[in-house]
């Protein structure tokens, strides 16, 4: 869920959506318009953030 992924990174869900729009984090946009974030992409970004 977007809120869970955002919380894991310490950011807001809207910031996470902007990051996905800019290509920093991978996401899948469902036909309903909701986003799903790939756990590997979140983990990778979290690792880069702390490195």
N, C-alpha and C positions, 0 to 999 in steps of 0.2 A: 504494500500500500504506500502511496506517496508520503503520507504523514510519517509513517514508520521510517522510510528511507531518509526523509529530511531530518528527523530527530536523530538518526544515527550519525548524520554528518554535522549536526548542530546548526542547521539552517532552517528557514521556513519552506513550506511546500512551494510557495510561489518562486522563491529563489531557485529551488531545485528545477522547476519547470523552465525558468530562464536559462539555467545551465544546460538543460536538455536541448533547448532551442538553439543554443550556441554551439552544441556538439561536445561539450565537456563531459556529459554523462549520456549513456545510451538509454533510450526509452522506446516503448512501443505505444503508439496512439491507437486506441480501440475505436471502432466505428462510432461509439457513443461520444467520443471526444476525450474520454478519460485516459490517463497515462498509466503505464506500468513500467517500472524501472527494473532493469536487469540486475540481479543481486551481484553478479560479478563486476558490473560496471560501478556499482556503489562501493563495493569493497576495494576495487582498484583506485577509485578516486579518494577514498578514505586513506588508503595507504600512501598515495602521492601527497595528500594534504599533511600527513604527519611526518613525511620524510624530509 
